[in-house]
């Protein structure tokens, strides 16, 4: 027997997607109280609260460190735009809409965690703010079947940060770092920040469970392709990556010890994909 619980009239048209869309904005934890049960709110805070607080704090702090004239009001506008973009669709036409399953704010959270954990080390000799802002913006534009995602992400980042007074020398470096996440060329060995941002974009490959989970999410993003088309494209991507990186997937001093595991997981994935064709 199925039991249907009828919500109160004022909540009938409130969907879970609507509530999730509120998450991340300034004061969101208070706003959602009007739409969900306290127990549900607690679960939402448990899952998203700390990550969003960390993201917002690093975003505001890094920009203020690089700009002398940014205001909280200006940064709130940029932050709202940031969250909205990471909630956009990877594919949209008259018949099909595909949301971000992998290239979303959770991907930003995971990389940001690595950066925060290594903040003191990075700050010893490099501009921590540059790599944090580059990472936060690196996938802000992401559409499947589009070859200019990184270019547009970098351009939007520069335009946004320039509007709040971030210096041109920082903008140039942030743009460069974002472009490296295109994975078309390797950073030089002595490019500390370049190798780190590339590595944190690929680090989940070294964790078998994370790699498998993320592979499933990426498959959902490319669901307009049938299985055969997708497998061939995925194999091509991995083989090109191995060739370009000369089997050195993780190159930075922070993560190169995980390279062998990353290689093993990629080889296993390729073998699995070829076996399914």
DAURKA-V889460 format. One record per helix or strand of 2 or more residues. SS is the DSSP state (H for helix, E for strand). FROM is the first residue (numbers start at 1). LEN is the number of residues. Records with the same first field share a line. If there is no record, write none. Layout:
SS->FROM-LEN ; FROM-LEN
This chain:
H->9-3 ; 16-7 ; 28-7 ; 38-29 ; 72-14 ; 105-13 ; 119-5 ; 128-10 ; 149-14 ; 168-13 ; 192-15 ; 208-14 ; 227-19 ; 256-21
E->89-4 ; 97-3
